[in-house]
Amino acid sequence: MKEHDMTKKSMSKHIIDVKKAKTAKSRSKDPYKMIFEKSSDAFLVVDGGKGTILEANQMVKTLLGYESKTLAGKRFSVLMSSDSQASKEDIMNEITFYGNVFVQTFRRSDGSVCTMDLTATMIPWKESDAILVTIRDASERIKAEQEREKLIHELQEAMEKIKTLKGLVPICMHCKNIRNDKGFWEKVETYVQEHSDAQFSHGICPSCLKKYYPQYYNDDELK
C-alpha cells in the first residue's frame, strides 16, 4: 500500500515537473516570437524583394485554412482572390512602398472568398528587409458599417418626408387663398398638403351649416 502511494506521489511530481519545464521553456522564448505565434490576427512575413512568404503564424490556418509550413516559399499573391479589384502586382507594389491599410479579398484553401483588412509594415528581417502583413477578418466591421449606412439612409429618408411650415405665409384676408413661393395663389388645402404630411378631410362646421344649409341645421343636436 505504501509502495502504491509512493508511486502515485512520484507520478504527480513528475507531471508537475513536466508542466513547470514547459512553462519555463515557453517563457524563455523570444517575447516577439510569442506575440507572432499567439496573436488573434494572421501574421505573414513576406520577402520585400521577391514577394515570397517567409513565415506565417497559426491564425493563417484559422482564417484562410492554409498550413503555415505549406505557404513558405510561395508568393503572397497566391492568397488573393482572382476577382480582386486591383491586380496582384499593384497590390504588392502598394504593400512594398506605401505600407497601406486596405480591404482585400482573399481565397481560402477551400476555394471560398473572404474579405479581410490588410495592414503591411516594413520590418528588418535577418540580413534584409521584409514586410509584416497583418490580416484581420473584416466581416463584422463591414456588417456594422453597412448597418450604420442603412440607418443613416433611413433617417435621411425620414427627414425628407418630414416637412414643416416656417416663416410668414401670405394669405388673402377674404378668400383665404395662400400665395406660394412662386407668386401663385392657391387654396389653403393645396398649400398645406404640399408643405407638410397633413391630409385634409372635408366636413362642415355648425356656423356654415346654419348659414348655407339651414334646413339641415338642428341647434339641439349640435349642443
N, C-alpha and C positions, 0 to 999 in steps of 0.2 A: 504493500500500500504506500509506504514511504517512498519506495523507488518510483512508483507511478506519479506521485506528487512532484518528485524531483524532476522527472522527465517533462511534466506539464509546465513547471516553472521555467525549465530550460528552454522549452519551445516558445513560451511567451516572451522571454528575454530576447531570444533570437529574432522574433518578429519585431519587437520594439527597436532592436539594434539596426535591423534592415531599414525600418522606416526612418530612423534617425540618419542613417547613412544616405538614404535617398534625398532627405531634406537638405542635408549638408551639401550633397553634390549639386542639388538644384540651386542652392544659394551661392555656390561657388561659380556658377555660370556668369558670363557677361550680362549685366542687367539690361543692356540694349538688345542683346540676343533674346532675352526673356520677353521683352516687350514685343519684339518682332514675332516671336512664336505664339504668344498668348493674346495678341490683340484681337479685338472683335471685328476689325477691318481686315480685308485681304491686302497683304503686302507682297509686292514683287520687286525684285532688284533687276533692273534692265541695263544691259551694256549701252552706254551713251553713244558709242560709235556704230556698233553693229545692230543694235535694236533687239538683241537676243536676251532671253531670260536667264539670269544667273542664279537666282534663288527665289523661292516662294514659300509663304507660310501656310499653315493648315487651313486657314479661313478661305483660301482659294478653292479648296475642295468643297467646303461648305456652301460657298456662294455660286461657284461655277461647275463644280463636280470633277475637276481635274486633280489628279495626284501631283503633289509638288515635284516629285522626282521625275515625272514624265514630261514636265514642262522645261526642265533645264536644257539649254541649248537651242530651244525653239524661239522663233521670232515672236515678239509680243503681239504683233498684228494678227496672229492666228486666233487670238481670243476674241477679236472684234467680229461682229456680225457682218454679213455681206451687204445688208441694207443700210449700213451707216451712211449718214448724210454726207459726211466728208470722206475723202479717200484715206486709206490706211497710211499712206505715205505722208499726207498732210497732217494727220493726227500725230504721227511720230515726230514730225518736224516741230509741231506746236509743243509737244511734251518736252522735246530736247532743248528748244531755245527759249521758250516762254514760261514754262512751269505753270501752265494753265490749270484752272479748275473748271471742269465742264461735265455735262451729262453725255454719256456714251452708251451705245447698245453693245452688248457682248453676247457671244454664242456659248451656251453651256455645252458640256460634254455630251448631253443627250440630244443636242441639236436645237433646243429651245432658245429663244432670245429673251434677254432681260435688260433692263435699264439700270445703269449704275452711275453714281457720282465718282468721277475720276480726278485724283489730285496727283500731280507729279512734281518732284523736288530733286534737284541735282545734289548728289552726295559724293564724298570721296569714298572710293572702294578699292582697297588693296593698292595696286600700282596705277590705277586710272580712275576716272570719274564714271559714275553710274547714275541711273535715275531710280529713285524710290517712288514707285507707283502705288498709290493707295486707292483701293476700290471699296465702295460702300453701297449697300442696297439702297436705291433711291425710290423704291415703290411707295413707301409710306409717306415720304416727303412730297412726292409728286401727287399722291392721292389727296393729301392735305391742301396742297396748292390748288388743285382742281376744285375741291370743295369750297375753298375760300373764294376763288374766282366765280364759281357758280352763285355763291351767296351775294357777292358784290353785284353780279349781273341782275340777280333777282331784286336786290334793293334798288338798283338804278331803274329797273322797270317799274317798281312800285312808286318811286319818286316821280317818274314821268307821268304816272296815272293820277297822281295827287295834284290837282290844280286848285289854286286859291285866287280869290278876288282881292286885289290890293289897290290902294290909292283912290283917287277921285273918279267916280263913274258918272259921266254926263247923262242925265235923264230928263226927258221932257216933262214939264210940270203939268201938262194937260193929258196927253195920251200915254205917258209913262214909257214911251219907247226910249231905248238907250243908244247913244252914239258909240260905235265901236272904234278901235284904234285906227281903222282905215277911213274914218269920217262918215261911214254909212249908219243910218238909223235902223235899228231892228227891234223886234219885240223883246221884252224883258226875258221871256222864257228861252228864246233862242240864245241870247247873250249869256245867260247864266249856265245853260247846258254846255255851251262851247268853252266856258272858262271854269268849269267845275265838273264833278261827277254827279251832280244833282239831276234828278229826273222829275218832271212835272206830271201830276195827275190832276186834271181839271175838275173842279166842283163849283159850287156857288155859295156865297156867304148869305146869311139871313137878310142883310140890308139890300143886296141886289135881288134876292128872291122876292122880297116885298115890293121893290121898285119895278122890276121887269115882269115878274110872274105873280101878281097879287092873287090870282085865282088859286094858286097852289100854296099860298102863304097861310100858315096857321100859327098864330102867336103862342097859343097854348102848348103846341108840340115842341116849339123851339126853346121853351123855358126849362 
